[in-house]
Each structure stands twice: as structure tokens, then as C-alpha cells.
């Protein structure tokens, strides 16, 4: 994209500079960057404010992402409340191995549930920076994306009337099932997809964490994961068949499998509690290329879905939002369109790096349960190398933390 982007909609009573579709981490970060620069924008969200502030999601935030939020005045509450993790733990072949990644890199992970971050971003955007947002809108449609006057229409939840807003640009941040990705004309973008052939039973337990760090269990019965969410709530994962029914996993079966798959010599017993969420995630990923079409720019899960294998999705959404928000500000306030023109290519460097790491990690997680002796042996060799080779350990730590990724 090399053509300049004039601003035909400035001053229009039914228009604004940017319409942001979706009030998730990407959309709200873009909105906050625009408002901080004095750029008028409108955020549209199909759910209620209460829903988006309480929707449980992953909470592993990489240090570079937190520093990016901090530079933009968006990390104060996170820095006050988030936990810092400096190591993780692998359990396989009946043994437990601590992996101190901060000792290798000087960096750490922040643990801060996504719904807390969304609440922070929403309050900053709407309540502090005076950004306009409309919740509960229905039947959102994008129009004229290749024209100089794109628009977004929606049905108002109060009146039932269809309303339309013109804009200079549209930021599509409405996730994997949103209208933004669906609005790309056939043949104008490439969708690269990978199916891992496994499912994860995602669980939230009303129970204190059983470890002071993230725990990965590689077992012949399948992968298991333990991730603290708060002092009272723990996220667990259990590998299961894709498309499995959560009803097949009653309380007793869940805890029996977790005890088996996370068991290791010397490991403390799991702290069990009531299961407050059970859902099956089919492990797959996709990437849309390019992440821009006309005056529509995709960010977050609208542009790429990363299976939660490496906890990269939230971090990629924030990376997109930093680049897109800054590029839109430069274009709209300085007439500098270079960053906007290069937005897709700049994002995709990190996107593909994280996709490849997730694929590499998936084979280590799932190989021991594949039923294939070759894959199982190779997965165990990969695991042992992390503890036998300082070079392999450092490379893994840097990729796990996103330290050396460019773009």
C-alpha cells in the first residue's frame, strides 16, 4: 500500500477519523493511542460492557508488551497488581525440572488475567480519555473499504435503527469470528491455517495455585498445564480429542487426570476445588496475509489466531495495536503514511515467528501422547536438551519470552 491517505471525513457530523470494531485488548489499545494523540474515534462492540470486563482469558503478558503499555500510560494498575514469574516447570518421565528463564535472559513474564487488562484499558479509554464507545451493537457491516470514504453501519440496540458512521480508516479488532475478517473479498487475502489435531479441555478451578509457577506436564496420557490466575483461581488444561464434549469430563475424572499427568517425584499434591469453567479448545492457528485491505486494517485475532500452546495471542494483539495505533496517529496528524503502508509486513514478522515457536512447542507437549514411538522419543529428546545444553536453554528462554523477536 503506497498511495497517500487524505482525510475526507474530518468535521463530518456522522463521521470520525477511525472506527474501531471490537473492544478487546487490540481495539482498546488502538483507541487509547488515538485518544492520547487527540484523534477522534469510535469503538463498536457487540457485547455489553459487563461482559467484556468479565470474560476470562489468558493472562501471560511478555515484558516487552508491558513496557509498551507503560510507555503509553496504560500499565499503572497492571504494574501494581500483576505477578512476576521468573521460571516455569516441566514434568515428564515421572520427574520435575525447574527452568529459570530469568536467569538466562534477565527478563520475566507478568501474570495478569486478560479481563483485568481489558477493564483497565476500557476505563482509560472511556472514563479518563473521553473516548466514545457503543456497546451491544448488532449486525455490524463494513462498506466502501477501497474508497476514500469507508463506513461502518450497525443496528442500535436501543432504537433498533440502522446507523452509519463514515471514517478515514477502520481498525478491525473483533476477533476470529468478527465481521472484519469476513469482509475481506475472496481472493484478496491468503488464509494460511494449521490444525494440530488435538483438543485442550480448558478449566478454571476455584482453588489456589498448586505451584508458584506455570507447570507443563508431558505424559503418555496427554499434555496437562497449570497456570495461576489469582490467589484463589487456577487455570488448568488437559489434552483431549478435538471436538470432545466437556460433559465427558466430570469433576472426579478431571482431577484424576490432572493428578496423573502432573504427577512427579517430590511434587506437592494438587489443591483441588470446584470447576467453574469447562470448555474444549480445538488447537488450530491461522494467519491472514496481508493484514490490510483498502482502508481496513486487521489486528489481533481478526488477523491471526495462535493456539494457546505458547500463550502468545494476547501479546501479538498488543504488538499489532502498538504498531497500528502509532501508524494511524502519524498518518492522521502528520501526514506521514509510511508506517501505515508498512503495517502488515511489520506485524507479520513477529506473527510468523510466534506461529513457528508454537508449532515447535506443540510437538514437545503432545509427542509423548501421540501413540507414535518415534514422535514420543523425539519429544523427550527435545525436553532433555533444554536441561543438558545451555545454548538450547537460552534459545528456548528467549523465544518463550519473545526477547529477540523482531517486527
Secondary structure, DSSP 8 states (H G I E B T S, - for coil): --S----TTTT-TTEEEEEEE--SHHHHHHHHHHHHTT--EEEE-SS-HHHHHH-----EEEHHHHHHHHHTT--HHHHHH-EEE--EEEEETTEEEEE-HHHHHS--EEE--HHHHHHHHHIIIIIIS--EEE-S-EEEEEE-TTSSS-EEEEE-TTT--EEEEEEEEEEE-S-TTSHHHHTS-TTSSEEEEEEEEEEEEEEEEES--SSSSEEEEE-TT--EEEEE-SSS-EEEEEEE-TT--GGG--HHHHHHHHHHHT--TT-------EEEEEEEEEEEEEEEESSEETTEEE-GGGTEE--TTSS-HHHHHHHHHHHHHHHHHIIIII---HHHHTHHHHHHHHHHHHHHHHHHHHHHHHGGGSS-HHHHHHHHHHHHHHHH-HHHHHHHHHHHHT-S---
